[in-house]
Amino acid sequence: MPFIDVTMIEGRTPAQKDAFIKAMTEAAVTTLGAPRETVRIVLREVPGEHWAVGGVPKKPLVPG
């Protein structure tokens, strides 16, 4: 059973997250041969001010 754990900066729309989950599921089914009903996905959303690259905090994304 594939377990896909994704951490990302918050700010995506529900539709974007739904599309991402469907695409990740399809990728697991296609590339791993996993039965669709066994694929588990967790999305963890982190506030932009809690995420930094090169010592610089990211700003929250604007939904779009």
MOTA-V572838 format. One record per helix or strand of 3 or more residues. SS is the DSSP state (~ for helix, > for strand). FROM is the first residue (numbers start at 1). LEN is the number of residues. If there is no record, write none. Layout:
ss=<SS,SS>
from=<FROM,FROM>
len=<LEN,LEN>
This chain:
ss=<>,~,~,>,~>
from=<3,14,36,40,48>
len=<7,19,3,7,3>
